[in-house]
């Protein structure tokens, strides 16, 4: 188990250092957002290829679940952000810190995301390191939760992308499809994906410690970089968003409330 943790830590360290170096060369720290999803894929595969003590079926299941999620997210963000320049958050940091931005971004952007990646990916690491038991009812439950998450995340992103492509919707609030039942179906889906992965890992017993990663991902999405951060700007930029907030669940899907 310690071997899996060490391999994951080294792979994340190398990945983030390389990504940081590329970001300096291209003058764009936003690439870290694309590498976020890819990083989990790297962890899953490096642990799998260096570990022969776990249950093979569960190892490949965790690798598949993580790879499908990570590649979809990375491709979606690449397509969405391509040609848009550096994200305003990093532009603001770059202006504030000036010549020191390079070193500061290494710690506060790339280093921090690396640490978070290590903790969130704990179920992928620990679930591959234990050979018992084989996949059973708990593992199947995890697959179902993961599938629900992939549905909400994928369909939610597709619906929002289609909505934004229509010029008639410029400045309007997206409240159709899954967005009618939750203000952030993609974030809810993300959380479900990682609870599903965590549940599959937890069936091993020791892998239950990986649920710490699932909980951290949910906290980040709900209280830090997801819902809370995004909605601070949306309330100001989208006419009618305050009413949308009043009638629609912020995270867990449920029927919309009647407007007051």
N, C-alpha and C positions, 0 to 999 in steps of 0.2 A: 504493500500500500504506500509506503514511504517512497518507493521507486516511482510510482505513478505521479505522486505529488512533485517530485524532483524533476521528472521529465517535463511535466506541464509548466513548471516555473521557468525552466531553461528555455523552452520553446516560446513562451510568452515574452521573456526578456529579449531574446534574439529578434523576434518579430517586431516588437515595439521599437527597438533600437534602429532596425533597418527602416521601419516606417518613418521614424523621426528624421533619419538622414535624408530620405527621399523628400519629406515635407520641406526640409531646408533647401534642397536643390530646386524644387518646383515652386517654392514660395507659397505653399498652400497647406495649412495644417488640417484642412477639412478631410483629407484622405484618411484620417484616423477613423472617421465615421464609417467608411466602407470597410476598413480593416477590422472594425469591431466584430462584425458577423464572421468574417473569415478567420479571425483569431480562434474562435471556438472550434471551427473545423480543424485548424492546425492542432489544437490541443487534443481533440478526439482521435485524430489519426496518429499523432506521435505517441500517445499513450497506448493505443491499440497495437502499433507496430513494435513497441518496445516491451510489451507485457504479455507473458504467456501463462500467467497463473489464474486468470479469471475464467468465467464461463463464456465460451466462444460465442454462443448465440446471443447472450446479453451484450457482450462487447460489440458485436456487429450491429445489434439493434441500436445501442446508444450512439455508435458512430453514424449510422444512417439517419437517425432522428436529428442529430446535431448538424450533420452535413446538409440535409435538405433545408433545415431552418436557416443556417448560416449563409448558404449560397443564395437562397432566395432573397434574404435581406440585403446582402452585399450587391447583388445585381439590381435590385429595386432602387437602392440608394445611388448607385452609380448612374443609372439611367435618369433618375430624378435630378441629380446634382450636376450632371455633365454640362459643362459650358457656362455654369452659373457663377464661377469664381469662388473665392474663399468665403465660408460662412461668416455672417456678421459678427458672431461671437469671437472668432479668432481675429478678425479684422480689428475689432475693438481692443483686444488684448495686444495685438501687434502695435497699435498706435500708442497704447498706454505704456508699454515696456520698452519700446524702441529697440535698440541694439541688443538688449538683454532678452528679447522674446524667445530666441532660440533655446537658450538654456532653461528659461522658466517654463517653456512649453514642454520640455523634456520631462520635467517633474510634475507639473500641474495638469497636463493634457495626456501625454503618452504614458508617463509613469503611473498616474492615477488610474487611467483606463486599464493598464496592464494588471494592476492590483485587483481592481474590480473584476476583470476577466478571470483571474485565477480563482477568486472566491465563488463567483457565479458558476464556473465550470466544475466545481467540486463534485457534483453528482456524476459527471462524465468521467472524471478521474477515478473516484472511489468505486463507482458501479462496475468498472472494468477490472478492478484489482481483486475481487472476491469470487471464488469459484463456485460458491453455493448460495442459494439453491438454483435450479434451472428456472426459466421464466414460467410463472404461474399466474394466478388470478390477479395479484397485485400488479404484476408487470403488464397484464392486459389492460387493467384500469389506467395505468400510466399512458399506454398507447392511445387510449380513447381520449384522455384529457389533452394529450399532445395534438391529436387530430383536430379536436375542437379549436384549439389555439391556432393551428395552421389555417383552419377555415376562416376564423375571424380576422387574422392578420392579413392573409392573402386577399380575401374578398374585400375587406375594408380598404386596403391600399389600392386595389383596382378600381373600386367605386370612387374613391377620392381623386384618383388620377383622371378618370373619365370626366368627373365633375369640373375639374380645373381646366380641362382642355376646351370646354365650351366657353367662348368669350362672354356669353350672356350671364355667366355665373360669377364674373369678376367682382370681388368684394362681398359676395354673398356667403351665407352660412350653409355648409353641407349638412343637411339633416334628413337625407334619404337613405334607403337601404338599411344596412347595419347601423349607420350613423343616427338613425331615428331612435335607436334603443340604447346606445352608449355614445358619449362624445368622443371616445377613443377606442374603437374596436380593434385597431392595430395594436395598441398597448395592452389591452385586455388579452388579445391573442398571444402576444409575447409572453405575458405572465403565465398563461395556461401551458404554453409550450414548455416552459422551464419547470413548472410543477409536474407536468407529465414526465419529463426526463428525470426529475427528482424522485418520483414515485417508482419508476422502473429501477433506478439505482437502489432505492430504499428496500427493495425486496431482499437484498443480500444481507440486510441487518446492519453491517458496518457502513454500507452505502447511505443509510438514513442520515448520516452527518451531512450528506450532500444537500439535504433540504435547506440547509443554511444558505446555499447559493440560490435556490429557488425563491426563498424569502427575500434575499437581498435584491434580486432582480425585480420582484414585485414592488418593493419599497422604492427603488430607483425610478421605476415607471410611474408610480402613483404619487410620490412625494418630492422627488428631486428633479431629474432631468426630463421627465415625461410630462404628465398632466399639469403639474403645478407651474413649471417653467413656461411651457407653451401657452397656457391660458392667460398668463400675465400680459402677453402681447396680443393675443387674439381678441380679448375684450376691448382693446383700444383700436384694433385694426378692422374688425368685422362688425358692421352695423347689424344689430339684432342678435349678437352673440350672447349678450346678457340674458335675453329671454330664452335662448337655447339652453343656457346653463340652468335656468330656473325650471325647465321642463324635462330635461334629459339627464339620465344617470351619467356621472363622470367616468365610470369604469365598468362595473358589472352590468351587463345588459338587463334592461327591464322595460316594460311599456312606459311610454312618455306620460308625464303628468299633464293635467290640463293647465293651460296658461292662466295666470291670475289676471 
